[in-house]
Amino acid sequence: MVAMAPWETLLAGVAGGVVGVGGTCLGAWLTGRTQTANLKLSISAENERAHVAEKRRAYANCLAAAHAATHDAGFRRFLDAGGNQDVKLLEESAWASFKADRALTLAVAEVALIAPDNVADLAWAVAEAIFGSDKPFDDTVDDALDDLNEAMRADLGEPV
């Protein structure tokens, strides 16, 4: 005859097995949750980094376009004010100024899509200062560019 273990011993063994399996399942579930949270955090950080990089590219493009438009518009106004009679030079200057103005308008529009309102407003103010000036070189444009540069740097978290 086979000796039977007391029921308490069997129950303790079964309970220990259930607790072990339950603990393993709980540990796996918690690890999965932690890994999911870490993955979401990592993806969020990468998205933020990409967003800041895109802003930096758009801001740099806008500032470069603004400086080019300022130079081309100033040169064209200088030629116009001087009574220059060289038609070819005047036409080339007008065409260069047109292309620079168009590039600036596109760059400012891109900034307006991704920037906070204060930066977008300053970008449009720079464009208006460049397009609206009748002087070859205007301090208003330089002041507007300085304000825009500071606002862009602040938005990117760079020292101002």
Secondary structure, 3 states (H helix, E strand, C coil): CCCCCCHHHHHHHHHHHHHHHHHHHHHHHHHHHHHHHHHHHHHHHHHHHHHHHHHHHHHHHHHHHHHHHHHHHHHHHHHHHCCCCCHHHHHHHHHHHHHHHHHHHHHHHHHHHHCCHHHHHHHHHHHHHHHHCCCCCCHHHHHHHHHHHHHHHHHHCCCC
